[in-house]
Amino acid sequence: MSAGGGTQTGSQVGPDSLDATLMDRVDEVIRSHQKPILSTTGHQDAIEELARRYDGLEIAIREIALEVQKLVTLQKS
């Protein structure tokens, strides 16, 4: 469920633009793994929802790591 897409990492794109794009992607990944936990939600359902959110956070962290790696590679060249 990666929120892949056309992240711009060219030299014409400023850091603010990269930050916004990355934040949008991370927000999308996190939102895609969330449903509300209500007071009427059963224990098992709440645990399953928390597990989905955890998975979403793992994917978001990987997205961030890939972007950081791309930026470091660009700066070295």
GIKARA-V241622 format. One record per pair of residues at least 4 apart in sequence whose C-alpha atoms are under 7 Angstrom apart, sorted by the first residue. I is the first residue (numbers start at 0). J is the second residue. D is the distance in whole Angstrom. If there is no record, write none. Layout:
# GIKARA-V241622
i/j/d
I/J/D
I/J/D
This chain:
# GIKARA-V241622
i/j/d
1/28/7
1/58/7
2/24/6
2/27/7
2/28/6
6/20/7
7/12/7
7/17/7
8/12/7
12/16/6
12/17/7
13/17/6
14/18/6
15/19/6
16/20/6
17/21/6
18/22/6
19/23/6
20/24/6
21/25/6
22/26/6
23/27/6
24/28/6
25/29/6
25/59/5
26/30/6
27/31/6
28/32/7
28/55/6
28/59/6
29/33/7
29/52/7
29/55/5
29/56/6
29/59/7
32/51/6
32/52/5
32/55/5
33/51/7
33/52/6
34/48/7
36/40/6
36/45/6
40/44/6
40/45/6
41/45/6
42/46/6
43/47/6
44/48/6
45/49/6
46/50/6
47/51/6
48/52/6
49/53/6
50/54/6
51/55/6
52/56/6
53/57/6
54/58/6
55/59/6
56/60/6
57/61/6
58/62/6
59/63/6
60/64/6
61/65/6
62/66/6
63/67/6
64/68/6
65/69/6
66/70/6
67/71/6
68/72/6
69/73/6
70/74/6
71/75/6
72/76/7
